[in-house]
Amino acid sequence: MSNAKVVARYFDMWNTGDVAVAAEILHPDWVDHAHPEVAGVAGVQQSVQAVRAARPDLQFTVHSILGDDDLVAVVGSVGQPADGGPGNLVWLVRLVDGLMAELWTYQSR
């Protein structure tokens, strides 16, 4: 599976709440630099479940995925469909052996 598809599955996981996919796409040493308290596969699974329970209509919209190497950029937005979210976001993802290892989030204006 291409790295771009692995990254797309990550955002699908957040939209659907299907946390089983986390073990297939995340490196065991996963780090989200915007949320360092959410560590590892189990931490992401718990976070997805908690966020989905609190905001079931929250949606991640991916506008484009750039690159398919060990560093992938994602341009998108997050928010409830009615509010349009905070504007565009850019996520940079570092992959190791086809698994997402690190994520950085930047707000685009």
N, C-alpha and C positions, 0 to 999 in steps of 0.2 A: 504494500500500500504506500502511496506517495506521502511525503511529509505534509503536503498541503491538505490531503484528505484526512490525515490524523488530526490536524489542527481543526478542520471543519467539524470533525466528530466531537471535539471538545465543546464547541459552541452549541452543537446539537444537544449534547448532554445537558447543558444548562437550560435549554429551551424545553426539553422533554422531561427532565428529571430522572432519566434512565442512568443511574449511577453505576450500573454494572460495567459500562464501557470504560470507566476510569482506569481499571486495572489493565485494559488493553492499550491505552493511549498515553498514560502517564508514567514517567520514570519513577522508580521507588524513591529517589531523592528530590522529588518535585519541589520547586520553590516558586511562589507567586510573589514577586517583589513588592507589589502593591498591598498584599495581604500576607505578610510573613508568618502570621499566626496560623495560617492554613497550610500545614505541611504534610507532604506525603499523600498517597492515594486515599487513605482512610479520611484524612482531613478534608480533602476535596469532596469526597462523597458526603460527609456530614454537612459541609457548607452548602452544597447543592440542595440537599434535602431541607435544611433550615431556611434557605432563601426561597425555595419553591413553596414551602409551607406558609411563609410570611407574605410572599408576593407571587401568587400563582400565575398572574398575567404578565410578569416580567419577561421581556424578550430580548435576546441578543440578535441583532441583524448584522450579517456579514455582507459588506458591499464588495470587497475584493480581498483575495489572498494573493500576496506577491511573494514569489520565490518558491522553491521546492527543494532547497538544500538544507543545511543544518540550522539556518536562520531564516525564519519566515515572518513576514509582516502581514498583519490583518488590519484592514480598515473597516470600521463598522460603527454601530451605535448600540446602546443598551437603554431600555426604558419600557414603560408600558406602552402598548400600541397607541393609545389615545394621546399620550403626552409627548411622543417623539423623542424622548430621552434627552441627554445632556448635550447633544451634538455629536459630531464624529469623534471616535476614539481610534487610536492606533495601538495595537498590541504587537509586541515583538516576542517571538517564541524561539527559543533555542532547543533543538532536538538532539538527542543522543541515541544512536542505534534505533532510529525510527520511533522513539518515544519522546514526548514533551518533557523537558527537564526544567526549563525556566520560562517565566512569563513576566514581561514588563508592560505596563499600561501607561499611555500618554493621551492627554486630551488635545484634540486638534481644534482649531478655531476657524 
